[in-house]
Amino acid sequence: MIKIFLQSAILLLLALVTPLAAQAAATESTGSEQTSGRHPVDGMTLPGDMIMLGNAVQSGVEAMAHLKDVEKTMADRGSKMTHHFMVVFVDRETGELIEAGSAAVKYSYQNQQPGAPIPLTAMQGHYGADLALQGPGEYQFIIGSQLADGRKRQFQFDFTLR
């Protein structure tokens, strides 16, 4: 529990300090293989309009996903993006952040077919991309990754935007 809290605190600090994250609600998380359970702050709006989507474990790697509302900032710049999606990968055995590898997210709205995968860019401890969510409703985010160990993993997060 303390490890998850510290990892979440690191992610928050990175998101608040990283200018890319600034530019760039009830929820549940499910994992392809297993989940580490509902995090105590899942769905909670955190500082800077950040929402924790939860955490999921797949083959020794924990993924912790968040959304940050960037609609106003992006609209001021002429962009239609509404949220910055970010995920942190942690080696469950060592507790170390995994920063090498690649990841992408595809998402669906209201149980529709998911769109094309959107590459997630490595950004100082997390992977992220800006998304244009359609508005209130149910979303499903599916993250595909191939991290430094070469293994492919998939993580799923379900989220209701209110």
C-alpha positions in Angstrom: 0.0 0.0 0.0 2.8 2.4 0.9 4.6 1.5 -2.4 1.5 2.3 -4.4 1.1 5.6 -2.6 4.7 6.5 -3.2 4.5 5.6 -6.9 1.3 7.6 -7.2 3.0 10.5 -5.5 5.9 10.3 -7.9 3.5 10.3 -10.9 1.7 13.3 -9.5 4.9 15.2 -9.1 6.1 14.3 -12.6 2.7 15.4 -14.1 2.7 18.7 -12.2 6.4 19.4 -13.1 6.4 18.2 -16.7 5.1 20.9 -19.1 4.2 18.2 -21.6 1.7 16.7 -19.2 0.2 20.2 -18.7 -0.3 20.6 -22.4 -0.8 17.5 -23.4 -16.3 9.9 -11.8 -16.3 6.6 -10.8 -14.1 4.1 -12.3 -12.9 0.5 -12.1 -9.9 -1.2 -13.4 -9.6 -4.8 -14.8 -6.5 -6.5 -16.0 -6.0 -9.2 -18.6 -4.4 -11.6 -16.3 -5.0 -10.3 -12.8 -5.6 -7.0 -11.0 -4.1 -5.7 -7.9 -7.6 -4.6 -6.8 -9.3 -1.3 -6.7 -7.0 1.4 -5.5 -8.3 3.5 -2.6 -8.4 6.6 -4.7 -9.7 5.2 -8.0 -11.8 7.7 -9.7 -10.8 10.4 -7.3 -9.9 13.8 -8.8 -6.4 14.6 -7.7 -4.5 17.9 -7.8 -4.5 19.5 -11.2 -7.7 17.8 -12.4 -6.0 14.4 -12.5 -8.2 11.3 -12.2 -6.7 7.9 -11.1 -8.1 5.2 -13.3 -6.6 2.4 -11.2 -3.9 -0.2 -11.5 -3.6 -3.6 -13.1 -0.9 -6.3 -13.1 0.2 -8.4 -16.0 3.2 -10.8 -15.9 5.1 -9.0 -13.1 4.4 -5.5 -14.3 2.0 -3.1 -12.7 0.4 -0.4 -14.8 -1.1 2.7 -13.1 -3.2 4.8 -15.4 -4.4 8.4 -15.0 -6.3 11.0 -16.9 -5.7 14.8 -16.7 -8.3 17.3 -17.9 -6.5 19.6 -20.3 -9.6 20.7 -22.3 -9.3 24.4 -21.4 -5.6 24.6 -21.9 -5.8 22.9 -25.2 -8.8 24.9 -26.4 -6.8 28.1 -25.7 -4.3 26.7 -28.2 -6.8 25.7 -30.8 -6.7 22.0 -30.1 -9.8 19.7 -29.6 -7.9 17.4 -27.2 -9.7 17.1 -23.8 -7.5 14.8 -21.7 -3.9 13.7 -21.2 -3.8 10.0 -20.7 -0.8 8.7 -18.8 0.4 5.4 -17.5 3.3 4.4 -15.3 4.8 0.9 -15.5 6.4 -0.6 -12.4 8.4 -3.8 -12.0 6.5 -5.6 -9.2 9.6 -7.5 -8.0 12.0 -4.5 -7.7 9.5 -1.6 -7.4 11.5 0.3 -10.1 9.8 2.4 -12.8 10.0 0.8 -16.2 11.0 3.6 -18.7 12.3 1.6 -21.6 10.0 0.1 -24.2 7.0 1.1 -26.1 3.2 1.4 -25.4 0.0 2.4 -27.2 -3.6 3.0 -26.1 -6.8 2.4 -27.9 -10.1 3.3 -26.4 -13.8 2.9 -26.9 -16.7 5.1 -26.0 -20.1 3.6 -24.9 -19.1 0.1 -25.9 -18.4 1.0 -29.5 -15.6 -0.5 -31.4 -12.2 0.8 -30.2 -10.3 3.3 -32.4 -6.8 2.8 -33.8 -4.0 2.5 -31.4 -2.4 5.8 -30.3 1.3 5.7 -29.5 2.2 6.7 -26.0 5.3 8.9 -25.7 7.8 8.3 -22.9 7.8 11.4 -20.7 10.0 11.5 -17.6 8.8 8.4 -15.8 5.5 7.9 -17.6 4.1 7.3 -21.0 1.4 9.7 -22.3 -0.7 11.0 -25.1 -3.4 13.6 -25.5 -6.9 12.3 -26.3 -10.2 13.9 -27.5 -12.8 12.2 -25.3 -16.4 12.6 -26.6 -18.0 13.7 -23.3 -19.7 12.0 -20.4 -20.1 8.3 -20.6 -18.4 4.9 -20.3 -14.9 4.5 -21.7 -12.6 1.5 -22.0 -8.9 2.0 -22.4 -6.7 -0.9 -23.6 -3.0 -0.4 -23.3 -0.6 -2.6 -25.3 3.0 -2.6 -24.3 6.3 -4.1 -25.2 8.7 -3.1 -22.4 12.4 -3.6 -22.0 12.1 -7.3 -21.3 10.6 -7.8 -24.8 7.3 -9.3 -23.5 4.0 -8.1 -24.8 1.5 -7.1 -22.2 -2.0 -5.7 -22.3 -3.8 -3.8 -19.6 -7.4 -2.7 -19.5 -9.1 0.2 -17.6 -12.8 0.9 -17.5 -13.8 4.5 -16.7 -17.0 6.5 -16.5 -16.6 10.2 -17.2 -19.3 12.2 -15.4 
